[in-house]
């Protein structure tokens, strides 16, 4: 098996991020827990959003975590893939819309 930088076992060490700065780690985990509580969005909807963002951020740990979480919440494979495509469309659209800045700069420099 080829060794990679990504080690799935490291996901279990996520809680260790507080070890070197307990104050900030605690604040982060408090915030994280609050964000994922039921609110205007269901936990299922939040899991689907997290899965899409995990893909746009290309975080293998988040992809693993929210794929598993989504399955546990009854999210179907089709729903997961559609969410990933939504994320991809937004990411590519955001990339392309910023080309307007480039076009504006070229037009200004050509004057």
C-alpha positions in Angstrom: 0.0 0.0 0.0 1.3 3.4 -0.9 1.8 5.8 2.0 0.2 9.2 1.6 0.2 12.4 3.7 -3.4 11.8 4.5 -3.9 9.3 7.3 -7.5 8.4 8.0 -6.5 7.6 11.6 -5.7 11.3 12.2 -9.4 12.1 12.0 -9.8 10.5 15.4 -7.2 12.9 16.7 -9.3 16.0 15.8 -10.0 16.7 19.5 -6.2 16.9 20.1 -6.1 20.3 18.4 -6.9 21.8 21.9 -3.7 20.3 23.4 -1.4 23.2 22.6 -4.0 25.9 23.2 -6.9 24.8 25.3 -8.6 28.1 25.4 -8.8 28.5 21.6 -9.5 24.8 21.1 -12.4 24.9 23.5 -13.8 28.1 21.9 -13.6 26.4 18.5 -15.4 23.2 19.6 -18.1 25.2 21.4 -18.7 27.2 18.3 -18.6 24.0 16.1 -21.2 22.3 18.4 -23.4 25.3 18.3 -23.3 25.6 14.5 -24.3 21.9 14.1 -27.3 22.1 16.5 -30.8 21.9 15.1 -31.9 25.4 14.2 -33.4 27.0 11.1 -31.7 24.1 9.3 -32.0 20.5 10.4 -28.9 18.5 11.4 -29.4 16.5 8.2 -29.4 19.6 6.0 -26.3 20.9 7.8 -24.6 17.5 7.2 -25.3 17.8 3.5 -23.9 21.4 3.4 -20.8 20.3 5.3 -20.3 17.4 2.8 -20.5 19.8 -0.1 -18.1 22.3 1.5 -15.8 19.5 2.4 -15.4 18.7 -1.3 -14.9 22.3 -2.4 -12.2 22.6 0.3 -10.9 19.2 -0.7 -10.5 18.1 3.0 -10.3 14.3 3.0 -11.0 14.2 6.8 -14.2 16.2 6.4 -15.3 14.2 3.4 -14.8 11.0 5.4 -16.6 12.4 8.5 -19.6 13.9 6.7 -20.0 11.0 4.3 -20.4 8.8 7.4 -22.5 11.3 9.2 -24.8 11.8 6.1 -25.3 8.0 5.8 -26.2 7.8 9.5 -28.8 10.6 8.9 -30.4 8.8 6.0 -28.9 11.0 3.3 -28.9 9.0 0.0 -26.0 8.6 -2.4 -28.0 10.6 -5.0 -28.5 13.5 -2.5 -24.8 13.4 -1.6 -23.7 13.5 -5.2 -26.1 16.3 -6.0 -24.8 18.3 -3.1 -21.2 17.8 -4.3 -22.3 19.1 -7.7 -23.9 22.1 -6.2 -20.6 22.8 -4.4 -18.6 22.3 -7.6 -20.9 24.6 -9.5 -20.6 27.4 -6.9 -16.8 26.9 -6.8 -16.4 27.0 -10.6 -18.9 29.9 -10.8 -16.9 31.9 -8.2 -13.7 31.2 -10.1 -15.3 32.4 -13.4 -17.0 35.4 -12.1 -13.7 36.8 -10.8 -12.5 36.8 -14.4 -14.5 40.1 -14.7 -11.7 41.6 -12.5 -9.1 40.4 -15.0 -11.1 41.8 -17.9 -11.5 45.1 -16.2 -7.8 45.3 -15.5 -6.9 44.4 -19.1 -9.4 47.0 -20.4 -7.9 49.6 -18.1 -4.3 48.8 -19.1 -5.2 48.9 -22.8 -6.5 52.4 -22.6 
